[in-house]
Amino acid sequence: MQGQQDYPEITMRLLEALANIFINTFGITQPTPAARRQAAWFILGLLVAALVIVVVVGAVLYQAIHR
């Protein structure tokens, strides 16, 4: 059961690492831990939205080509 308890912590560390990369790449002032966590969720939302858009556009193009 130890592994299941670590899952949310590992996920948040990954999201926060992603936020750190974004913040450091664009030279944004270092946020507070709460703001960093909020930025991590926002960036995850943007990535998921971009993935959904790519999949939808791909599906539409696939359907258009194979008619």
C-alpha positions as CSV (number, residue, x, y, z in Angstrom):
1,M,0.0,0.0,0.0
2,Q,3.0,2.3,0.3
3,G,3.2,2.8,-3.4
4,Q,-0.4,4.0,-3.7
5,Q,0.2,6.7,-1.1
6,D,3.2,8.0,-3.0
7,Y,1.4,8.3,-6.3
8,P,-0.2,11.8,-5.6
9,E,3.2,13.1,-4.3
10,I,5.1,11.8,-7.3
11,T,2.5,13.3,-9.6
12,M,2.7,16.7,-7.9
13,R,6.5,16.6,-8.0
14,L,6.3,16.0,-11.8
15,L,3.8,18.8,-12.3
16,E,5.9,21.2,-10.1
17,A,9.0,20.2,-12.0
18,L,7.2,21.0,-15.3
19,A,6.1,24.4,-13.8
20,N,9.7,25.1,-12.7
21,I,11.0,24.4,-16.2
22,F,8.4,26.7,-17.7
23,I,9.1,29.5,-15.1
24,N,12.9,29.2,-15.5
25,T,12.7,29.0,-19.3
26,F,10.7,32.2,-19.6
27,G,12.5,34.0,-16.8
28,I,9.4,34.5,-14.7
29,T,9.9,35.7,-11.1
30,Q,9.9,32.7,-8.7
31,P,6.4,32.3,-7.3
32,T,5.4,31.2,-3.8
33,P,4.8,27.5,-3.3
34,A,1.1,27.9,-3.6
35,A,1.4,29.9,-6.8
36,R,3.8,27.4,-8.2
37,R,1.3,24.6,-7.5
38,Q,-1.5,26.6,-9.2
39,A,0.8,27.3,-12.2
40,A,1.6,23.6,-12.4
41,W,-2.1,22.7,-12.7
42,F,-2.6,25.5,-15.2
43,I,0.2,24.3,-17.4
44,L,-1.1,20.7,-17.2
45,G,-4.5,22.0,-18.3
46,L,-2.9,23.8,-21.3
47,L,-1.0,20.6,-22.3
48,V,-4.2,18.5,-22.1
49,A,-6.1,21.1,-24.1
50,A,-3.4,21.1,-26.8
51,L,-3.4,17.3,-26.9
52,V,-7.2,17.2,-27.3
53,I,-7.0,19.8,-30.1
54,V,-4.3,17.8,-31.9
55,V,-6.3,14.6,-31.6
56,V,-9.5,16.3,-32.9
57,V,-7.7,17.9,-35.8
58,G,-6.0,14.6,-36.6
59,A,-9.3,12.7,-36.5
60,V,-11.0,15.3,-38.8
61,L,-8.2,15.2,-41.3
62,Y,-8.2,11.4,-41.2
63,Q,-11.9,11.3,-41.9
64,A,-11.6,13.9,-44.7
65,I,-8.8,12.0,-46.4
66,H,-10.4,8.6,-46.2
67,R,-13.8,9.5,-47.7
